[in-house]
């Protein structure tokens, strides 16, 4: 995060704008809406800008900018001239006095940025790009404008009226957050939107009188193979409302950042021969957190029910009488194959697909080799990188031709995705050569040959 977003209270605070044209007018209009007192320094001034200044109880100083104009203690200063040298001078003089300063469309000479704003007062939403792309920020603002009802401002004001009463009744902040979340998902919101405030007041009063501390719950959420855009809507919603996030090493950083920012995050990642928390410990942790009344998001890479040990975890939750939900995720086989341009089935090459774990128990593969040697079938191996050479040898020994195509997809669906193609005879030798690392998915079958034609990433 390159900038720190804040909201300034500027009511009756004196602010200075250097420049008297239409750009200065735009900034002055925003400051006036925020209740600021606006002074303007410029050789000439637009008539509309002068009117805004006078209405704000500010003053117009007809002059070129000079450091002496900063004799008054200003909360912030905006340089809105078309002269780069003037803007730079304003910036330097403000920096020397620790005054917040913005030079319009002049990133190096800014201490703060003015974002694109969605005004649903008292609810305000800002979109900023650190000055890199103001047009993009405005486009995003336009998109959000269409999806955020104007009634949200009334809902924010209504909530403010009730805030202290809710706080007095529900003193635990986590429980209070759940109360408001439940309330916003109830019919109350529409009543406020339609100005039916008597009904809305009755609804919130009833909800308060019936309030009891919520029971804990666990959300077993599939995070997919890495690309955050592959998350389901339900996964994202539960990630945003969880009090605690228990996540493994296959959950990508961009996905983890989509969780509620103030939620506790507990890493329980498991790599080969390196389990930060044993599975029994994870199961016990989920039960313990839920019994404390927490909403727990167990965030797992891929799909929790495909080699994710999700079944074991919810067995423990069921035994402890803990409420849970399961949210499927895009499993690595689907995500990595699609992003590699390798269809897992094809009428001409593969009429079936099998998902297998390549993890070797005590160094020996335990797979039904005879069932796997079939020409028109795709094999997908999870966690097969370490035992890849042995697996290829066993398939060949049980009758599979050594020229059968094989693809390795490392860190699939992420910007670091790497795909290496070979055959059963030579694929193991390419691991070190191409620096293939876990997590890696192995795809075996004729469909691998379609990658040359169908790859799109």
Secondary structure by P-SEA (a helix, b strand, c coil): ccbbbbbbbcccbbbbbccccaaaaaaaaaaaaaccbbbbbcccccaaaaaaaaaacbbbbccccccccccccccccccccccaaaaaaaaaaaaaacccccccccccccccccccccccccbbbbbbcccccaaaaaaaaaaaaaccccaaaaaaaaaaaaaaaaaaacccaaaaaaaaaaaaacaaaaaaaacaaaaaaaaaaaaaaaccbbbbbbbbccccccccccccaaaaaaaaacccccccccccaaaaaacccccbbbbbccccccccccaaaaaaaaaaaaaaccccccccccccccccaaaaaaaaaaaacccbbbbbcccaaaaaaaaacccccccccccbbbbbbcccccccccccccccccccbbbbbcccccaaaaaaaaaaaaccccccbbbbbcccccccbbbbbbcccccccccccccccccbbbbbccccccccccccc
